[in-house]
Structures are given as C-alpha cells and as structure tokens.
Amino acid sequence: MFDIHPATPDDAGEIFTLQRAAYVDEAQACGDPFILPLTEGLARIEKLLADADAVVLKAVVGHRLVGAVRAGVTETTGVVGRLVVAPDMRRRGIAGDLLTRVEDDLRERRPELTALTLFTGAQSPRNQRLYRTLGYAETHRERVAEHLVMVHMRKELDRVVAGSA
C-alpha cells in the first residue's frame, strides 16, 4: 500500500533520483539518453518545489518515495508533467492514483479549469493506455527530433457550478 502527499523542498533529491530511474526505459525506447527528464538538474526541481503555485505530489511506501507527479496552470488549463513511478513499483495503481489526485488538487485550487493536458512519447503505448483510461484523448503528435515523437493528450473537465448538487 502507498500514500500520496504534497512533496516538499526536502524531497527534491529523492524526486531527482526517482525521475532519472523512471525515465531510463523511455530513453531506451526512443534511443535518446538526453531526453529532458534525464537532463533536468536538481536545482530546477528544488526551484519547482519552492514555487507555491506548482502542485507536486509524491507517493510513498513507508519512508520510500516511489512516485511523483507535477502540475501547473496556464490560463484555464492544467498542465501535468513528469508522472514517474519507481521501476520496481509499477503496475500497482500508483501512477493512476497520482494522476487522479493531482487532478483533484488542481480543481480544488483552480475551479475555473476547463481541461488538463499532458504528453508522452509515441513509443510508450502503456502510458497512452493509462491516460486514455483516465479520460484523456490524443489531440496531436509532435515530432521534436528525427527519432522522437510526442503524443499530446487532453482531458476536458466538467464545470462545477456553485450551489449545484
């Protein structure tokens, strides 16, 4: 069993390490060891965790950080990124629960949100399947390098009307 909590600046080192471990197979699948999640520095993660506007969640088992996700907002759209789970802890519902929780947290903070967006590699059908299961639909594909295509996905959010039951 795992628990989900807001990440704190003290979690930066563990999130940095987890992110690197989690994206190795993605880098291998696309043949590029320099994908952004593997080149992002610790200082950037520390800065993100210090930003009060960012939503960063962690999944823990005991004292071990086994998953994380981050999100921000642009106008009325939540932007989800860096959903990671420790390789030995995958296929236990951690990613789905993190994604659901970050959506709930974003909606609570920003009830005017109309959609959530994210992207994943075209060579990651398992990720795409998870996102579709949780209500995301592919909007377009973007070739960011000769060997790398990103699949952009979007989830429309139901508007919550004040006073409705």
TORLO-477142 format. One line per 8 residues: number of its first residue (from 1); their letters; for each residue x, y, z of N, C-alpha, C. Coordinates in steps of 0.001 Angstrom, whole numbers, m for minus. Layout:
TORLO-477142
NUM) A) X,Y,Z,X,Y,Z,X,Y,Z | ...
//
This chain:
TORLO-477142
1) MFDIHPAT) 847,m1190,0,0,0,0,884,1241,0 | 385,2307,m576,1127,3558,m673,224,4708,m261 | 857,5812,119,148,7037,474,611,8149,m446 | m260,9121,m682,71,10275,m1525,10,11530,m673 | 1073,12347,m780,1188,13586,m14,1771,14671,m913 | 1578,15938,m541,2295,17008,m1253,3797,16837,m1022 | 4565,17040,m2067,6021,16999,m1936,6498,18304,m1315 | 7628,18250,m652,8218,19430,m11,9617,19646,m585
9) PDDAGEIF) 10206,20799,m337,11579,21032,m807,12571,19965,m335 | 12322,19358,819,13205,18294,1307,13169,17044,423 | 12156,16919,m441,12023,15748,m1314,12774,15898,m2631 | 13383,17037,m2873,13994,17312,m4179,14992,16228,m4606 | 15888,15845,m3726,16899,14854,m4083,16293,13506,m4445 | 15307,13080,m3678,14662,11797,m3973,13865,11859,m5272 | 13179,12975,m5510,12430,13110,m6761,13395,13124,m7939 | 14493,13820,m7808,15523,13852,m8852,16002,12433,m9174
17) TLQRAAYV) 16331,11667,m8152,16817,10293,m8342,15738,9403,m8943 | 14519,9505,m8421,13401,8711,m8931,13130,9025,m10398 | 13136,10299,m10745,12875,10705,m12123,13896,10088,m13074 | 15142,10104,m12683,16193,9532,m13532,15983,8028,m13697 | 15653,7339,m12608,15425,5892,m12686,14192,5578,m13532 | 13158,6372,m13385,11896,6098,m14065,11955,6349,m15564 | 12814,7263,m16012,12847,7610,m17430,13907,6862,m18230 | 14663,5980,m17612,15681,5233,m18351,15051,4400,m19455
25) DEAQACGD) 13968,3685,m19148,13348,2843,m20184,12733,3675,m21298 | 12229,4857,m20982,11701,5765,m22014,12830,6212,m22944 | 13966,6541,m22356,15122,6957,m23152,15598,5811,m24044 | 15594,4605,m23518,16000,3452,m24317,15012,3195,m25450 | 13721,3343,m25168,12698,3088,m26190,12813,4047,m27366 | 13210,5284,m27100,13313,6252,m28191,14758,6435,m28659 | 15682,5721,m28027,17072,5784,m28465,17752,7110,m28199 | 17370,7768,m27089,17927,9086,m26793,18178,9225,m25293
33) PFILPLTE) 19438,9139,m24853,19729,9274,m23422,19657,10720,m22928 | 19334,11653,m23808,19313,13066,m23434,17911,13658,m23441 | 16888,12822,m23227,15539,13368,m23121,15493,14286,m21897 | 14638,15274,m21952,14603,16321,m20937,14517,15806,m19496 | 13681,14818,m19192,13622,14368,m17794,14951,13810,m17278 | 15807,13353,m18180,17107,12824,m17748,18185,13900,m17693 | 17903,15051,m18242,18889,16135,m18209,18481,17266,m17260 | 17271,17188,m16746,16818,18206,m15804,17656,18118,m14527
41) GLARIEKL) 18136,19239,m14073,19000,19271,m12904,18253,19351,m11589 | 18963,19024,m10540,18415,19084,m9191,17954,20507,m8846 | 18706,21504,m9271,18350,22892,m8954,16970,23252,m9503 | 16638,22756,m10678,15321,23045,m11271,14205,22397,m10444 | 14439,21194,m9975,13436,20514,m9142,13298,21235,m7806 | 14405,21670,m7238,14350,22432,m5984,13553,23715,m6170 | 13782,24395,m7284,13053,25635,m7575,11556,25360,m7721 | 11213,24285,m8413,9817,23916,m8588,9145,23653,m7242
49) LADADAVV) 9820,22921,m6375,9239,22586,m5075,9096,23813,m4169 | 9835,24863,m4449,9729,26098,m3676,8643,27028,m4220 | 8096,26719,m5390,7081,27543,m6045,5699,27217,m5490 | 5091,28165,m4820,3777,27941,m4196,2680,27667,m5216 | 2868,28072,m6472,1847,27847,m7499,1917,26451,m8107 | 3024,25762,m7933,3182,24427,m8502,2517,23392,m7592 | 1989,22356,m8214,1455,21220,m7468,2399,20060,m7727 | 3028,19578,m6680,3920,18427,m6795,3515,17434,m5717
57) LKAVVGHR) 3163,16233,m6156,2737,15190,m5232,3736,14052,m5250 | 3796,13344,m4132,4667,12183,m4034,3865,11004,m3504 | 4234,9828,m3956,3674,8588,m3424,4772,7931,m2602 | 4414,7484,m1418,5399,6872,m533,4896,5524,m22 | 5850,4637,156,5619,3366,828,6564,3384,2017 | 5998,3477,3206,6841,3648,4390,7579,4967,4272 | 8898,4903,4287,9712,6115,4139,10261,6268,2721 | 9903,5360,1834,10452,5374,469,9540,6140,m478
65) LVGAVRAG) 10094,7088,m1208,9373,7815,m2241,9367,6931,m3487 | 8170,6530,m3947,8062,5584,m5065,7382,6175,m6289 | 6870,7386,m6178,6215,8010,m7317,6084,9499,m7114 | 5909,10215,m8206,5723,11666,m8129,5042,12160,m9392 | 4444,13324,m9284,3830,13999,m10420,3850,15491,m10121 | 3886,16274,m11178,3848,17732,m11021,2828,18315,m11972 | 2344,19500,m11623,1376,20171,m12487,1415,21666,m12243 | 1047,22376,m13270,922,23817,m13197,m303,24227,m13977
73) VTETTGVV) m512,25524,m14120,m1696,26029,m14805,m1288,27117,m15782 | m1855,27045,m16985,m1745,28134,m17945,m3176,28540,m18294 | m3539,29743,m17922,m4887,30264,m18107,m5915,29320,m17480 | m6711,28612,m18282,m7727,27716,m17724,m7409,26251,m17985 | m6146,25950,m18210,m5730,24573,m18480,m4666,24141,m17484 | m4879,22972,m16880,m3866,22375,m16025,m2898,21592,m16897 | m1615,21718,m16617,m579,21035,m17401,126,20051,m16473 | m50,18771,m16757,503,17704,m15931,1817,17240,m16537
81) GRLVVAPD) 2792,16991,m15691,4077,16540,m16207,4823,15646,m15238 | 5809,14981,m15788,6757,14163,m15027,6082,13190,m14067 | 5075,12474,m14561,4465,11400,m13782,5447,10238,m13776 | 5993,9912,m12611,7022,8875,m12512,6702,7899,m11390 | 7075,6647,m11631,6947,5596,m10622,8232,4780,m10666 | 8724,4422,m9489,9925,3601,m9412,9715,2327,m10236 | 10691,1940,m11051,10511,775,m11923,10041,m493,m11204 | 10513,m740,m10012,10114,m1958,m9299,8740,m1850,m8636
89) MRRRGIAG) 8105,m688,m8717,6804,m472,m8088,5688,m225,m9113 | 5978,m422,m10366,4979,m173,m11405,3894,m1248,m11404 | 2777,m880,m12039,1634,m1770,m12208,955,m2098,m10870 | 949,m1113,m9974,289,m1255,m8665,m738,m156,m8436 | m1026,640,m9472,m2013,1702,m9356,m1457,3045,m8896 | m158,3127,m8706,442,4364,m8194,278,5500,m9198 | 605,5266,m10458,520,6324,m11471,m917,6822,m11619 | m1857,5917,m11703,m3257,6320,m11844,m3746,7123,m10654
97) DLLTRVED) m3366,6691,m9451,m3789,7418,m8259,m3120,8794,m8178 | m1846,8876,m8553,m1174,10181,m8568,m1857,11127,m9550 | m2181,10617,m10729,m2814,11454,m11745,m4198,11915,m11287 | m4965,11017,m10696,m6288,11379,m10192,m6182,12415,m9080 | m5223,12224,m8199,m5049,13151,m7074,m4582,14528,m7546 | m3654,14570,m8511,m3193,15881,m8977,m4336,16610,m9673 | m5182,15861,m10378,m6363,16479,m10987,m7275,17065,m9913 | m7534,16299,m8861,m8387,16790,m7777,m7789,18031,m7124
105) DLRERRPE) m6482,18009,m6871,m5824,19151,m6237,m5899,20394,m7128 | m5673,20208,m8431,m5759,21347,m9351,m7169,21923,m9376 | m8159,21052,m9429,m9550,21516,m9477,m9941,22252,m8198 | m9426,21782,m7072,m9722,22448,m5808,m9090,23837,m5762 | m7860,23932,m6214,m7155,25217,m6232,m7713,26168,m7276 | m8084,25602,m8417,m8489,26426,m9568,m9785,25880,m10174 | m10928,26156,m9574,m12194,25605,m10068,m12560,26066,m11477 | m11907,27113,m11977,m12207,27595,m13329,m11532,26766,m14420
113) LTALTLFT) m10722,25787,m14048,m10047,24972,m15067,m11058,24273,m15957 | m10758,24262,m17236,m11650,23600,m18194,m11054,22327,m18767 | m9730,22147,m18616,m9093,20963,m19195,m7743,20708,m18537 | m7271,19491,m18730,m5923,19107,m18338,m5206,18612,m19580 | m3921,18899,m19683,m3136,18396,m20798,m1884,17705,m20268 | m1350,16829,m21092,m87,16165,m20805,450,15637,m22114 | 1672,15123,m22086,2210,14469,m23273,3098,13322,m22856 | 3277,12396,m23780,4112,11227,m23560,4729,10828,m24891
121) GAQSPRNQ) 5693,9974,m24829,6340,9520,m26057,5448,8609,m26876 | 5560,8712,m28188,4784,7845,m29082,5167,6383,m28891 | 6375,6128,m28393,6848,4769,m28180,6422,4222,m26816 | 5484,4900,m26142,5030,4488,m24809,3544,4130,m24811 | 3183,3030,m25447,1751,2681,m25525,1121,2418,m24160 | 1887,1928,m23211,1338,1669,m21868,918,2980,m21203 | 1752,4014,m21341,1394,5323,m20784,136,5860,m21461 | 94,5766,m22786,m1064,6273,m23521,m2341,5548,m23093
129) RLYRTLGY) m2242,4245,m22889,m3400,3456,m22464,m3887,3930,m21083 | m2946,4159,m20160,m3327,4654,m18833,m4056,5983,m18957 | m3507,6893,m19726,m4113,8215,m19847,m5502,8136,m20486 | m5664,7284,m21483,m6992,7110,m22102,m7992,6564,m21090 | m7542,5605,m20283,m8400,5034,m19247,m8898,6100,m18287 | m8074,7117,m18050,m8428,8180,m17110,m9083,9384,m17785 | m9487,9219,m19049,m10278,10249,m19712,m9538,11177,m20649 | m8270,10933,m20897,m7503,11776,m21824,m7671,11260,m23243
137) AETHRERV) m7662,12171,m24187,m7750,11823,m25610,m6598,12497,m26341 | m6083,11807,m27322,m4982,12362,m28120,m5477,13556,m28921 | m4715,14637,m28878,m5064,15821,m29661,m4172,15969,m30884 | m2892,15639,m30721,m1979,15716,m31857,m642,15079,m31492 | 159,14889,m32511,1511,14366,m32335,2487,15427,m32815 | 3622,15470,m32138,4634,16472,m32459,5993,15789,m32580 | 6614,15943,m33725,7967,15419,m33904,8933,16450,m33348 | 9629,16089,m32271,10562,17020,m31642,12004,16733,m32048
145) AEHLVMVH) 12222,15594,m32659,13520,15223,m33223,13251,14120,m34235 | 14227,13814,m35045,14027,12782,m36072,13547,11470,m35460 | 14029,11164,m34283,13730,9897,m33632,12683,10010,m32520 | 12134,11193,m32294,11286,11391,m31125,9987,12109,m31482 | 8873,11424,m31222,7540,11976,m31451,6792,11975,m30120 | 6213,13118,m29799,5438,13246,m28563,3947,13195,m28891 | 3194,12485,m28068,1744,12388,m28184,1139,13330,m27149 | 439,14345,m27615,m208,15314,m26723,m1635,14845,m26461
153) MRKELDRV) m2044,14915,m25199,m3369,14433,m24809,m4058,15491,m23946 | m5385,15431,m23953,m6184,16441,m23245,m7392,15762,m22613 | m7745,16252,m21446,m8951,15788,m20756,m9812,17003,m20457 | m11013,17017,m20998,m11951,18099,m20720,m12524,17891,m19322 | m12653,18969,m18577,m13182,18891,m17226,m14610,19402,m17190 | m15435,18729,m16430,m16800,19191,m16214,m16749,20438,m15367 | m17522,21411,m15729,m17596,22654,m14946,m18425,22387,m13695 | m17908,22807,m12568,m18626,22684,m11316,m19363,23990,m11082
161) VAGSA) m20674,23918,m10974,m21478,25124,m10783,m21763,25269,m9291 | m21462,26431,m8756,m21677,26687,m7331,m23137,26474,m6993 | m23377,25766,m5880,m24734,25534,m5408,m25415,24342,m6037 | m24770,23670,m7012,m25420,22502,m7614,m25108,21269,m6793 | m26016,20325,m6816,m25833,19107,m6025,m25646,17906,m6893
//
